[in-house]
């Protein structure tokens, strides 16, 4: 296989890639990389200024991109966004479910309102986005990439129980939909990031109350001393979005610098 063939194998030419939460962090970095790989990128986010900025950067680099406002906590907003994509852009080949929130809270003080919002965005919204995608992928196949977390498998940070719970549910969704829709050529996988230095992650560190837990102990991330950059997750997502992973489905891929084995 020559370099051109390898490039095509890992490329996204002729494909439409939808990235939820694509305005910032891991979503933004992945959207930019998908654009460089040849995809027509659709960024779904509630933060339209940042989403438009990301889309403009992709276009300035010679790619194709547009931003559509979507509130992942609002079922009507999700349905409208995917209808717009179908009408204005065309078939969806890749869906990356990245939008999420992770406010930390002490277990004893978490109330139902807090839990309901976390569930609405981190799981129910992802569930509905996946529903909308599989309806549109059934005739041509596609790849769905869910951004989960290593905390879905292994508790690592204090005051983070509710976040890990939503991501554990996402792992189950990943495996179940992968099994049910394999016959339609739809692949579903999850990336489990370790500590990633995104804006939202840094904002979750409260003043005077630094992050605590085994994840932060020296030596628990064998490959590096601190948080990784979003690019480390984006490159793994490109692999799962491309034909290079055409025989991979139902998998939970930890991109964590070795945390889960430490």
Beta strands, then each sheet from edge to edge (+ up, - down):
strand 1: 16-20
strand 2: 40-45
strand 3: 64-69
strand 4: 94-97
strand 5: 142-147
strand 6: 186-193
strand 7: 252-255
sheet 1: 3+ 2+ 1+ 4+ 5+ 6+ 7+
end
